[in-house]
């Protein structure tokens, strides 16, 4: 989904993307034809992103796509929290903005998330916890800093590795635990 809160309205594109994921899951044998029909009908009538996320929450393989979440904003705050589906890649282009990604209730569909950052005068907050590892080795820090709890260490039981690349100008990356 392209928005940051599950209670926000879903677009036609959001509904179409979920219907495609459901059809793929049906073709893979993950859903019976009755389940597929029922979920597609609910997806087409869904009003919020939360309703759509619930329809595919138990289908991780069906959601492994090359979807990219693009965050472009000047000023203010932008966040993604609650139950949301984590894409494979996030393009982050912000100026004077605080961006928060909360993975506490997120639906993680891949073992690696790549965040391509171009931040100026801002803050990137990642709410992680056990099983989430953040790697900033590919990040260019210009008058910036990264404050991580377990910088880049990969454990065998890691459920998500977040690779942050790109450039931060007068910005911070901060890892928090819930």
C-alpha positions, 0 to 999 in steps of 0.5 A: 500500500502506498500510504502510511496509516492502515485507517487511510483510504485505499486507492484503486491501485492499492486494491489492484495490487492486493488482488494480483497478490491474491491471484498469485497465491491462489495459483500457487495453491495457497488459497482454495478457489472459495477463499480466493473468490471471497478475498478478491471480493473483499479486496475490491470493496475494501475502503482502507489500507488496513482492510487490504493488509489483513487480506494478504497478511498470511500470504508472505510468498504472494507478496514478494514483489519488487514494489517500491514505497516512495516517500517524498516530503518537505517539512513535517512528519511522515510515518508508517506504523501499525499493520503494514506490508513492508516492501522490498525497497523504499526510496526516501527523498525528504527535506526538513522531515522526520520519517518513522518506520515502525516494524513492531506490527509490520508484515515482513515479506522478505528477509532484506529491505533496502532503504535508498535515502536522500535526506536533508535536515531530517531524522529517520527513526526505525522502530525495530526490536529483536530480529531486526538488523540495520546496516548503514555501511552503504550510507554517506553521512554528511554532517550527520550521524547514525545511532544504532543499537546493534549496528549491522550485526547479523544473527542467525535468527534475524527476520529482517535486515534493513540496508540503508544506502544513499546520503544524509545531509545534516540528518540522523538515523536512530534505531528505537525499540518499542 
